[in-house]
C-alpha cells in the first residue's frame, strides 16, 4: 500500500507537510468526491472482506467504492500514514422508520485530534447526510456546511449527531407542493456514539452479519452515492437521484430518473466511475 497511489485515486496533489486541519479537510473532500459510498459487491455476489489490504486493492486499484467499514478504514490508514492522531469509533445509526437508534453498533467513524482539539471525520455515511468537512466535537454548536447545518448534542458521555434539513424542490412534483419538506420537523437525527476507541476487528462480526441478514437496508437495496462539487448523486436500485444543495435559499433541487437495467451499468460508469467485474442485480 502506498499513500501516493491513494492520493492518485482521490485526485489529491497538494502539499501535505503538516497534519493540520486544512489538509484533513482537503483530503476528506477529495475522498468523498471520488470514492462512492456503495454496497454493490453484495448485489454482485462478491464477499466483502474487512481487511485493509483487500479494501485498499478494491478501492484504490480497482477504483471501486465501499460502505462505511471499508471507506473509513481506508481513510483511517491514510491519516495514520500522514501522522494524524486518529482513532476509530463505533456508532448506532438512527432508523427513521423505527423512530430510534439501532440496538447494535452498525457504523464506524473517526476521531482526529489536532493541536489538542478533537474533530469527527466520516467519509462513509453517503447520501445527503454525508459531512463535507471535519466537525468540531463540541456539544450544542451549529456547524454550517454546504450539505446543511450539522450539530452534536452530548448527554452523559453519549454524543448525538443531527442535521437541520432543507426543503426539497422536485420539478416534476412542482405543480402543487413547492417547496416539499421531506419529513415533519426540520431536524434529522443521524447517529449516536461514544468516544470509546475501537479496533477494526471489533467490526468483523458486523461486516459478516450485514452480508447475510435479509432485513437490513443494505441487503434490500443496491446503492451507490457520490458527493459532487454542488450536491450529491445517488443510485438506489434503478432510481437515480441528483441533488443540488441550496438551489434557492434553504431549498435543494432534486431530480429523479428511473433507469433500465442497461442504463444502470452505464450510469455507474459515467457518473460514478465504477466498473463492476461481476453482474449487478439491482
C-alpha positions in Angstrom: 0.0 0.0 0.0 1.3 3.4 -0.9 0.0 6.8 0.1 0.9 8.4 -3.2 -1.2 5.8 -5.0 -4.1 6.6 -2.6 -3.6 10.3 -3.4 -3.7 9.5 -7.2 -7.0 7.6 -6.6 -8.6 10.6 -4.8 -7.0 13.2 -7.3 -5.2 14.9 -4.4 -1.9 16.7 -5.4 -1.5 19.4 -2.9 1.5 19.7 -0.5 0.8 17.9 2.8 3.7 18.6 5.1 1.6 19.2 8.1 -1.0 17.1 9.7 -3.3 20.1 10.1 -7.0 20.8 9.8 -6.7 22.4 6.3 -5.0 19.2 4.9 -7.5 17.0 6.7 -10.4 18.9 5.2 -9.0 18.8 1.7 -8.3 15.0 1.9 -11.9 14.3 3.2 -13.4 16.4 0.4 -11.3 14.6 -2.3 -12.1 11.2 -0.8 -15.9 11.7 -0.8 -16.0 13.2 -4.3 -14.1 10.3 -5.8 -14.8 7.2 -3.7 -18.5 6.3 -3.7 -20.4 5.0 -0.7 -21.6 1.7 -2.3 -22.7 -1.8 -1.4 -22.7 -3.2 -4.9 -20.4 -6.1 -4.0 -23.4 -7.6 -2.0 -25.5 -7.4 -5.2 -22.8 -8.9 -7.4 -22.2 -12.0 -5.4 -18.8 -10.7 -4.1 -17.8 -11.2 -0.5 -16.7 -8.1 1.4 -13.6 -8.7 3.4 -12.8 -6.4 6.4 -9.1 -6.5 5.7 -7.1 -3.4 5.0 -5.1 -4.8 2.0 -8.3 -6.2 0.4 -10.1 -2.8 0.9 -7.1 -0.9 -0.5 -7.0 -3.2 -3.6 -10.7 -2.8 -4.2 -11.0 1.0 -3.7 -7.6 2.3 -4.8 -6.6 -0.3 -7.5 -10.0 -1.4 -8.8 -11.4 2.1 -8.5 -14.4 0.9 -6.6 -16.2 2.4 -3.6 -17.3 0.8 -0.4 -19.5 1.0 2.6 -18.5 2.8 5.9 -16.5 -0.2 7.2 -14.3 -0.1 4.1 -14.1 3.6 3.1 -13.5 4.9 6.7 -11.0 2.1 7.3 -9.0 3.2 4.2 -9.2 6.9 5.4 -8.0 5.8 8.8 -5.0 4.2 7.3 -4.2 7.2 5.1 -4.5 9.7 8.1 -2.2 7.5 10.2 0.3 7.5 7.3 0.2 11.3 7.3 0.9 11.5 11.0 -2.6 12.3 12.3 -3.7 11.4 15.9 -6.7 9.3 14.7 -8.8 6.6 16.2 -11.8 4.6 15.2 -15.2 5.0 16.9 -18.4 3.0 16.6 -21.9 4.5 16.1 -25.5 3.4 16.2 -27.4 4.8 13.2 -30.8 6.4 13.6 -33.6 4.5 11.9 -36.4 7.0 10.9 -38.9 4.1 10.3 -38.3 2.8 13.8 -38.0 6.3 15.3 -35.0 5.1 17.3 -31.3 4.2 17.1 -30.2 0.7 16.2 -29.6 -1.6 19.2 -26.2 -2.7 17.8 -23.3 -0.5 16.6 -23.5 -0.5 12.8 -21.3 2.4 11.7 -17.7 3.4 12.0 -16.3 6.9 12.1 -13.0 8.6 13.0 -11.9 10.9 15.8 -8.9 13.1 14.9 -7.2 15.3 17.4 -5.3 18.4 16.1 -3.5 20.7 18.5 -5.5 19.2 21.3 -8.9 19.8 19.6 -11.0 16.8 18.7 -12.8 16.5 15.4 -15.1 13.9 14.0 -14.4 12.7 10.4 -16.6 10.4 8.5 -16.3 9.6 4.8 -18.8 6.7 4.9 -22.3 7.9 5.6 -23.2 8.6 2.0 -26.2 10.4 0.6 -27.5 13.7 1.9 -26.2 13.1 5.5 -22.5 13.0 4.5 -20.4 15.7 6.1 -18.1 17.7 3.7 -15.7 19.0 6.4 -14.5 17.6 9.7 -16.9 18.5 12.6 -15.6 20.0 15.8 -16.5 17.7 18.7 -18.4 20.3 20.7 -22.0 20.0 22.1 -24.8 22.3 21.0 -22.9 24.3 18.4 -24.4 24.8 14.9 -21.7 23.9 12.3 -23.0 25.0 8.8 -21.6 23.2 5.8 -22.8 23.1 2.1 -25.0 20.0 2.8 -26.7 21.7 5.7 -26.2 22.6 9.4 -24.7 19.8 11.5 -24.8 19.7 15.3 -23.6 17.4 18.1 -25.5 17.1 21.3 -23.8 15.3 24.2 -25.6 13.6 27.1 -23.7 11.7 29.8 -20.9 10.6 27.5 -23.1 9.7 24.5 -22.8 12.0 21.5 -25.7 12.5 19.1 -25.2 13.9 15.6 -28.1 15.6 13.8 -28.6 17.8 10.8 -31.0 20.6 10.0 -33.0 19.7 6.9 -33.7 21.9 4.0 -36.8 21.8 1.8 -36.7 19.8 -1.4 -37.8 21.2 -4.8 -38.7 18.3 -7.1 -39.6 19.8 -10.5 -41.9 17.0 -11.7 -43.9 17.5 -8.4 -43.9 21.3 -8.6 -47.5 21.9 -9.6 -48.9 21.8 -6.1 -46.3 21.3 -3.4 -43.4 23.6 -3.8 -41.4 23.6 -1.6 -41.6 20.0 -0.5 -40.5 19.2 3.0 -39.3 15.5 3.2 -40.5 14.7 6.7 -42.2 16.5 9.5 -39.9 18.6 11.6 -36.6 20.0 10.4 -34.1 18.1 12.4 -32.8 14.7 11.1 -31.1 12.5 13.7 -28.1 10.7 12.1 -26.4 8.5 14.7 -25.1 8.3 18.3 -21.7 7.3 19.5 -19.3 7.2 22.5 -15.6 8.1 22.5 -14.5 4.6 23.3 -11.7 3.8 20.9 -12.4 0.7 18.6 -10.3 -1.6 16.5 -11.3 -2.6 13.0 -11.5 -6.2 14.2 -14.4 -5.2 16.6 -16.5 -4.9 13.4 -15.7 -8.3 11.8 -19.0 -9.7 13.1 -21.0 -6.7 11.9 -19.3 -7.0 8.4 -20.3 -10.7 8.2 -23.8 -10.1 9.6 -24.7 -7.3 7.2 -23.9 -9.5 4.2 -26.3 -12.3 5.3 -29.0 -10.5 7.3 -32.1 -10.2 5.0 -33.7 -7.4 7.0 -31.1 -4.7 6.7 -31.3 -1.9 4.2 -28.0 -2.8 2.5 -29.4 -6.3 1.6 -32.7 -4.8 0.4 -31.3 -2.1 -1.8 -28.3 -1.8 -4.1 -26.9 1.7 -3.6 -24.1 3.9 -4.9 -23.8 7.5 -3.8 -21.2 10.1 -4.5 -20.7 13.7 -3.3 -20.2 16.2 -6.1 -18.9 19.8 -6.0 -22.5 21.1 -5.7 -24.5 18.3 -4.1 -24.9 14.5 -4.2 -25.7 11.7 -6.7 -27.4 8.6 -5.5 -28.3 5.4 -7.5 -30.6 3.2 -5.4 -31.9 0.2 -7.3 -33.0 1.7 -10.6 -33.6 5.2 -9.2 -31.0 7.9 -9.9 -31.4 11.0 -7.7 -29.3 14.1 -8.4 -29.5 16.7 -5.7 -28.1 20.2 -5.9 -27.7 21.8 -2.5 -29.1 25.3 -1.7 -30.5 25.7 -5.3 -32.5 28.6 -3.9 -32.5 29.8 -0.3 -32.9 26.9 2.1 -34.1 24.6 -0.7 -32.3 21.7 -2.5 -33.1 20.9 -6.1 -33.9 17.2 -6.6 -34.1 15.4 -10.0 -35.2 11.8 -10.0 -34.8 9.4 -13.0 -35.8 5.8 -13.3 -33.3 3.7 -15.3 -33.4 0.5 -17.2 -31.1 -2.4 -16.4 -28.8 -1.4 -19.3 -28.8 2.3 -18.1 -27.8 1.2 -14.6 -24.4 -0.2 -15.7 -23.8 2.8 -18.0 -24.7 5.3 -15.3 -22.4 3.6 -12.8 -19.5 4.0 -15.3 -20.4 7.6 -16.5 -21.4 9.3 -13.3 -19.7 7.2 -10.5 -16.6 5.9 -12.5 -17.5 2.4 -11.2 -16.9 -0.6 -13.5 -18.0 -3.9 -12.0 -16.3 -7.2 -12.6 -19.4 -9.2 -11.9 -23.1 -8.8 -13.0 -25.1 -6.5 -10.8 -28.6 -7.4 -9.8 -30.2 -4.0 -8.9 
